[in-house]
């Protein structure tokens, strides 16, 4: 699935018209207006909408970017239950697939460490004990990214999310997701 997504992303970037994807090759600082980025993230599967995933980022200014992404997380829990002389093993699977769209702010321009924060809309599909449901809500994130050069960064983001689920709200959070991005 991840391989197919990478092929799809590369194909989409290849067919984007030049005026949408071009930026100065002489750029010395961080991303500028018109810069695109592809970001991969791992970790933080304690909340809806996080886990392993990726995002496309479009800078609308040197400090502001639009973000659209997806995330996937899956975990299994095994329990052994004893009934007299026999033991039965139960396996439960928890799967979350999510899409997000929002705005992200990078606190300073240029290279080096840049504080990051943002938020937006979150749509998830969860499967718990074989029962699936769709949820809609929001997310907020904060952290920092280190820009090694104008085209590569590595960062850590924490986040919270809330989603409407079965007449109530589901709230979650994560302390750290490791992110890596390539800017073009």
C-alpha positions in Angstrom: 0.0 0.0 0.0 2.8 2.4 0.9 4.6 1.6 -2.3 1.5 2.3 -4.4 1.1 5.6 -2.6 4.7 6.6 -3.3 4.2 5.8 -7.0 0.9 7.7 -7.1 2.5 10.7 -5.3 5.6 10.8 -7.7 3.3 10.5 -10.7 1.1 13.4 -9.5 4.1 15.6 -8.9 5.5 14.7 -12.3 2.4 15.9 -14.1 1.9 19.1 -12.1 2.4 22.1 -14.5 5.7 23.8 -14.2 4.3 27.1 -12.9 2.8 25.2 -9.9 5.9 23.3 -9.0 8.8 25.5 -10.0 10.8 27.3 -7.4 14.2 29.0 -7.5 17.1 26.6 -7.6 19.3 29.3 -6.0 17.2 29.3 -2.8 19.4 29.7 0.3 16.8 29.8 3.0 13.9 27.6 3.9 10.7 27.0 1.9 9.2 30.0 0.1 5.8 30.7 -1.5 5.1 28.0 -4.1 7.3 25.3 -2.6 5.9 21.8 -2.4 6.9 19.1 0.1 6.4 15.4 0.6 6.4 14.4 4.3 6.5 10.9 5.8 5.6 10.3 9.5 5.9 7.4 11.9 4.8 6.8 15.5 2.3 8.4 17.8 -0.5 5.9 17.2 -2.3 6.8 20.5 -4.7 9.2 18.8 -7.0 9.1 15.8 -5.4 10.1 12.6 -1.8 9.3 13.5 0.4 6.4 12.9 2.4 5.7 9.8 1.5 8.1 7.1 2.4 10.8 4.6 1.4 14.3 3.6 1.7 16.7 0.7 2.5 20.3 1.8 2.1 23.4 -0.3 3.6 26.6 1.0 1.5 29.7 0.5 4.2 31.9 2.1 7.5 31.3 3.8 5.8 30.6 7.2 2.4 29.2 6.1 1.6 25.9 4.4 -1.5 24.0 3.4 -1.3 20.3 4.3 -3.2 17.3 3.1 -2.3 13.8 4.3 -3.2 10.3 5.4 -2.3 8.0 8.2 -2.7 4.4 9.0 -2.3 2.5 12.3 -3.1 -1.1 13.2 -2.6 -3.0 16.4 -3.5 -6.4 17.7 -4.2 -7.5 21.2 -4.1 -11.2 22.3 -5.8 -12.4 25.4 -5.8 -15.8 26.9 -9.0 -16.8 28.8 -9.1 -19.9 31.0 -12.3 -21.9 31.5 -11.5 -24.7 33.9 -9.0 -27.0 32.2 -9.0 -25.3 28.8 -7.6 -22.0 27.6 -8.9 -20.0 24.7 -6.9 -17.3 22.9 -8.8 -14.2 21.6 -7.2 -11.8 19.1 -8.6 -8.3 18.7 -7.5 -6.0 15.9 -7.7 -2.1 16.0 -7.3 -0.4 12.6 -7.5 3.3 11.9 -7.2 5.0 8.4 -7.5 8.7 8.3 -7.4 11.7 6.0 -6.5 15.2 7.2 -6.5 18.7 5.6 -5.3 21.8 7.4 -2.9 24.7 7.8 0.6 24.5 9.3 2.7 27.5 10.5 6.5 27.5 10.6 7.6 30.1 13.2 10.8 31.4 11.6 12.1 31.6 8.1 15.4 30.2 6.9 17.3 27.1 7.8 17.9 25.5 11.2 15.4 24.8 13.9 11.9 26.0 13.2 8.9 25.6 15.6 5.9 24.2 13.9 2.2 24.3 14.8 -1.1 23.8 13.0 -4.5 22.2 12.8 -7.4 21.2 10.6 -10.1 18.7 9.7 -9.7 15.0 10.3 -11.8 12.2 8.8 -11.2 8.6 10.1 -12.5 5.1 9.5 -11.9 2.9 12.5 -12.4 -0.9 12.8 -12.5 -2.2 16.4 -13.5 -5.8 17.1 -14.7 -6.1 13.5 -17.1 -3.2 13.8 -16.3 -0.3 11.5 -17.3 3.4 11.7 -16.6 6.7 10.2 -15.7 9.7 12.3 -15.3 13.4 11.6 -13.4 15.9 13.8 -10.3 18.0 14.1 -6.7 17.9 15.0 -4.0 20.2 16.3 -0.2 19.7 16.2 2.9 21.3 17.6 6.6 20.6 17.5 9.7 21.5 15.6 11.6 20.8 12.4 15.3 21.0 11.7 16.0 22.2 8.1 19.4 20.7 7.1 19.2 22.6 3.8 16.4 24.1 1.7 15.3 20.7 0.5 15.4 18.4 3.6 14.0 18.5 7.1 13.6 16.2 10.1 11.1 16.9 12.8 9.1 15.8 15.8 5.3 16.7 16.2 2.9 16.0 19.0 -0.8 16.3 18.6 -4.3 16.0 19.9 -7.5 15.1 18.0 -11.2 15.0 18.7 -13.8 13.2 16.5 -17.5 12.7 16.6 -18.2 9.0 17.1 -21.5 7.2 17.8 -23.2 10.2 19.3 -20.3 11.1 21.5 -16.7 12.4 21.1 -13.5 10.5 21.0 -10.4 12.4 22.1 -6.8 11.3 21.8 -3.3 12.5 21.8 0.3 11.6 21.0 3.6 12.9 22.4 5.8 12.4 19.4 5.7 11.5 15.7 9.0 11.5 13.8 8.6 13.4 10.4 10.9 13.6 7.5 10.2 15.9 4.5 11.7 16.7 1.1 11.0 20.1 -0.4 10.8 20.8 -4.1 
